[in-house]
């Protein structure tokens, strides 16, 4: 692990200042639990000022919802511990399920509202008449911490989103340009997409989170529309590059080497992409691409592949031109989009894929864990059992979305144990001799400043935040110092027991990793392709493409951790290309002649049957030779036609043939009559 940078230290100092400010104000107003205000600062603290404000707003909303629920439910069910346990478990699990569906920073509202109910209600079961005062105090202290964190983030060396967004976009464009260079300057590269290149799809998720925060930063509020336009083009660029790589590989497979004039053009486009500058070069490149596209009727396979390759190259030039324009506008803070070139296809919609079954299982597991923990508390009569139940609910909720939550819960248990020991040292060896708030801040600074440097690191942020919050809660600072070892030990051990229980529960209920989720994502893609080809659920191109690319972004990180041979062969972009080509055929078929439409319909029926079989047998069955014959016949029916519907249908059929029968020999066009398939299998 690398040492913290100066930016990490600056963030940690700002967070500590905000936490001490919140603690001081809470002590000044004699709030009952001032340490909640201190802990709230570390919950919402983020290196970006806008992200701190947005998370603060979400935490305030979640706290208020959970507090209101505790005030409503506890007086009604306090006389029936079993019913109260059921209500707490169902509330926590239901709102967790909603948060898992959301998949944006806004999801924090629902998860927090879910576990705030046990946090507030369970410790008050012995004195339900105090629930309103407790809920009100927690809301006040949490909001105080949020306000302090937001003010310090905005006033003390604020870090805006614009520079980070521009740097992330530039890095993404650089990675995409590197892949494009391998394709264009290498003359085709490999026919399949390496896993490292498929990860570009999952990287867009990080951009989505940044874009969702733009409205909370005054410097970037005006460029949200441009950022969304850029995101759509970045997503579209990925299958376009994959498609071009496939077509160039197909050309090389037929002729051995690419024509010199095409190689020169590819090299120039590749150089332009790698520099990521000068969008004004795009018109000249478009003209050169147009000059190479066949002007006469397409009657041979090589001509069809070449025309398809040049069509993808033209789209890549247009998309890249738009990316450069939009990136510059975002960096300048200019709300105008400028003149964008990409027109033929609309960019991807922000469509999300949700595995409702898996998400329901995750939430139901938390419900069951909370119910069993509550039963243990009720059966045992454990005085500190409320802390055990609420920590079990919080721990299970925090890591519910992870494929492998057990390692994170194990780390949480270890570091919570360390935090408990360190807190004991503070409570019984250091704090009794402290006089005044200044000395208190000085002795608290070392651990909190060190832990604060870990929060900006994505892989450690969750655990660092939990450690700071737990440490502040274990110390339980108030206006009058008191340290009862029995109460401290009982509460601390109950909290550790809750985390340990969550770990054991997870090991028993969720022993599997990401392989099941990856398989379900793969099968969901097959189901969409079968429905799309059959026309059972006609879909807009933008929605389908966005859905498939979002699914790819979810499956790629999981593929890195599985050893399944079938999963390791997945080329997610190939299925996206297949889906886009099916959509194109569905759109164009109505504008074809009766004979041409019949040939295309047989192809679509064959693809629907193939993917329906894959779904039913849950295996990647090979496409049949009959489907290849149907595609070739459709190509033969369309070849020689230069009208737009026929040409675009030919382009789509070329893509289907390359996706399903990459190693098949070139068709002989036109086909003899005896090879024409009359019906789909």
Secondary structure by P-SEA (a helix, b strand, c coil): cccccaaaaaaaaaaaaaaaaaaaaaaaaccccaaaaaaaaaacccccaaaaaaaaaaaaaaaaaaaaaaacccccccccaaaaaaaaaaaaaaaaaaaaaaccccaaaaaaaaaccccccccccccccaaaaaaaaaaaaaaaaaaaaaaaaaccccccaaaaaaaaaaaaaaaaaaaaaaccccccccccccccccaaaaaaaaaaaaaaacccccccccaaaaaaaaaaaaaaaaaaaaaaaaaaaaaaaacccccaaaaaaaaaaaaaaaacccccaaaaaaaaaaaaccccccccaaaaaaaaaaaaaaaaaaaaaaaaaaaaaaaacccccccccccccccccbbbbbaaaaaaaaaaaaaaaaaaaaaaaaaacccaaaaaaaaaaaaaaaccccccaaaaaaaaaaaaaaaaaaaaaaacccccccccaaaaaaaaaaaaaaaaaaccccccaaaaaaaaaaaaaaaccccbbbbcaaaaaaaaaaaaaaaaaaaaaaaaaccccaaaaaaaaaaaaaaaaaaaaaccccccaaaaaaaaaaaaaaaaaaaacccccccccccaaaaaaaaaaaaaaaaacccccaaaaaaaaaaaaaaaaaaaaaaaacccccccaaaaaaaaaaaaaccccccaaaaaaaaaaaaaaaacccccccccccccccccccccc
